[in-house]
């Protein structure tokens, strides 16, 4: 391999830096390809007075810098540096070859690769360390370098924001709090607590709260209280997924109650317990291909049955289940087809039917819907006002936490999440010039 090609592989573009030797060496029982480099540049600008000097004071002991793997072989860069002296101000300084950052024992190319791998939520620190041939400490140091630029509080807020929480076991409790901008698809901040007092204290320090027009979240009461105090100009929007879940839970409670009534050895119990049947009951009828066939086991044999007939057979088991199923369908019909002009009237009609049904599970669900009705209606103002984006982000956070086996410091978890979702804090990918802030 030509030395110029080798320079490109290890990330050296400076024409004044030459490869003077390549050798194989065993370092800590690991085989390395050691590449020796030095600069042929004859004059350097004094960092103190700005004058150029050619006077070499002495040569430093060669330093070992870990480089990128080359064709599957680990590499080590042996850097020869000189120390110059400026005769104008008597300043002594070391030449900068831009191979590594100050006091870092890995190359700039390695740092760039580490930052790129840290953007991947499926990789933990240990895996990244193994891929880059560095210690976990180096990965954590780089992560801390990244998060050192993250502000403690948001500087501004968009017109639409969403709240949610995820399990994190922080010093403040078992839940962390996430703030997203669902329209611009951006995670704004991660907080160590979802408690009302903590949120009020945090948002007090955030500018532009009066510009927020919509706050989207679930039906957790403290979030509503935070919105009323901190965002008086905003409308509180309950996400469709969360209020629909109350209805699905009510249907499941009716089904489980009937299972117990019919008993473990009954045909009805087996039908209601079947997970495929449960899934079928929960789905919106008009989203199903009701004239298609599915297989079910009867008399120890699998037979084909039309989905429409199977649903009828299931709901005919009991009048309560049939009523509960139709109430669920009515509700999903409102969610899927109503608009802002008629949705409140439709929900009130549905609440009245629930109370007339006498089914306790749906009476309880209808009370919850009635209590949050003004905020549920707000979700029909714009179809984009939902927590779909937030739930997707939460799934990625769960992956990140699971593969990392937890984080000892919440600061690291917060920084990693924001870095994975938003990239560099200035919105750009890491570049080589980023590492030129060398000290002498």
Secondary structure, 3 states (H helix, E strand, C coil): CCHHHHHHHCCCCCCCEEEEEEEEEEECCEEEEEEEEEECCCCEECCCCCCEECCEEEECCCEEEECCCECCECEEEEEECEEEECCCCCCEEECCCCCCCCCCCECHHHHHHHHHHHCCCCCCHHHHHHHHCCCHHHHHHHHHHHHCCCCCCCCCCCCEEEEEEEEEEECCEEEEEEEEECCCCEEEEEECCCCHHHHHHHHHCCCCHHHCCEEEECCCHHHHHHHHHHCCCCEEEECHHHHHHHHHHHHHHHHHHHHHHHCCCCHHHHHHHCHHHHHHHHCCHHHCCCCCEEEEEECCEEEEEEHHHHHHHHHCCCHHHHHHHHHHHHHHHHHHHCCCCCHHHHHHHHHHHHHHHCCHHHHHHHHHHHHCHHHHHHCCCCCCCCCHHHHHHHHHHHHHHHHHCCCCCHHHHHHHHHHHHHCCCCCCCCCHHHHCCCCC
